[in-house]
Structures are given as C-alpha cells and as structure tokens.
Amino acid sequence: MAPAQTRIAEPRARSLSPPPVGTISKKIERLRNLTVDKRERSNEKVEAEIVAALHRIYLNPSGNIYPVLADIISPKAYDLTNLLRGRTNERETQVMIQELQYVVENLVYHMTEIMPSTGVLGTHRKSAVYELIKDGKRFPDGYFWQVELDRLQFTENGRTAGVGDAEGFLLIVGIYISRSLITTLLMKPVDYGLSSQQLSDIAERNLKILATTLLYLVRRVSGSRGRAMMPMPSEISKYLYTDEEMRPVYGKMAKSFNYAEGLLREWGQEYMKRLRAAPVPN
C-alpha cells in the first residue's frame, strides 16, 4: 500500500651475502602496511560506492525522494519545531504532524522500492551491498556508532562475524538511512548536495526534526520486535533533539512509525533473502 515513488627484464645478479636481518624485517613490515592500506581503501570504497549510489537516487529531481525532502526546506515550509515549543493551536499541530507524517511515510515507502538486481546496490554477489553483509568484512575506523557495535560481533582482527539476517538488516538500514540520509544529506545538506545554498533557519531546524525522527525509526527497527529500542547514539546526539524534546511529536506519529517499520522490516527481509540466494559467479 502506497503512503498518503612487456619487455623481459634481465635477471639481477645475486648478492654475495644476504642483506641484514633488520633490512628484511623492515621490508616485510612495509609490505604488510601496504597490504593493510590497500584493504582499508577497498573497505572504504564499498561504503563510499553505496552512499554515492543512494545519493544519486535521493537527489534525483525527477525521482520520488528529492521532492519530499525539498518540501520541508522550501521558503513556504512550516516551522516544525513549533511542535516542540507548544506554540501551535490544535489545528496547526494537526497540519504540521500530517506534514511530518507525509515526509516520513513517503521517504520510507520510496526508499524500500530500491532493490535492484544489478549494480552497486544489486542483489548479486559482486555488489557493494553484498560485500557489506559478508562475514569477515573490516569496516573503516569510526564507521559504527557504539550502539551499533553492541549489536554486532567481531573477530580479534576487527572483522565482522556471525552476520545473520538481523545483523545484515542493521547494516543495510545503517547505510541506507543513517549514513546516506541522516549524517549526510540531512545534517550536512550543502556539503552533500541537498541544497546549493545556505538554508534558512527554519529549513535547518526542519531537517534536524526529520533527522531525529528518522533516527528514532532506525533505533526501533535495529532490533527484534519486543526488544528494547536502541539508545540514541552518543556520537551524534548533540546535533539532534532529545527523546524528551521530541515526545510531543512521537506521541502523535505512532501510526506512521508502525507503517514505516513494517515496510522496512519486510523490505529488509526480502533484500537479505535475495542476497543470500544470489548464485555464486563462475
């Protein structure tokens, strides 16, 4: 249900005596460091490819997502933070809540339409998304919030282990919403291309409201039903509103949260199913 879219080199002569042991050790160490550096660059490339691919979709003016985001930063947008300050009457509150419901439901609905069979986001074993959910993947330092680390397992070498469907879903939601929307487009709209010019104070506050609301949704779906909701990530909490500040909004968004959570869980389950079932390439 839709919401309310070569030349052969000459052999070198052998040295009459082997190089000092220390020289060999240093060379080996340099090679190891080079190997690690290459792996780290490769790891970072996977996440960067996914975020770039999603930004192309999210920022497409002819797509379904950008117009929704553009609505709340337009000159005619309501100042949604009035919902937190008690500065609205009943009618104004209803209108603003409906606006936020519309934005959240449509963003999630159109995001969950993304499940291509090919490309960076594709459901095949050479895609960047498949690399994201594989056991043994090493993520860049600082990629995860502590509350995410608490829900994942890692080897002694810092590589992912025991990535089941729940963990894979957390990783996918984490990059689709947390990294490609919240901490980039919504928190740094000019840097990442949501706007080509400095936003008004109202637009910036509206993005902060939306970022906080979407993060609340991520926190809800990042564990199994009935499990305690994921806490607010301390790494970004100072840039967002607190749960206490958002209480007047969350209390009126229950139906939208349930709707969006259902969409995300169904989408994530199917995404993981297709990735797991992808044939091994020849």
Beta strands, then each sheet from edge to edge (+ up, - down):
strand 1: 153-154
strand 2: 160-161
sheet 1: 1+ 2-
end
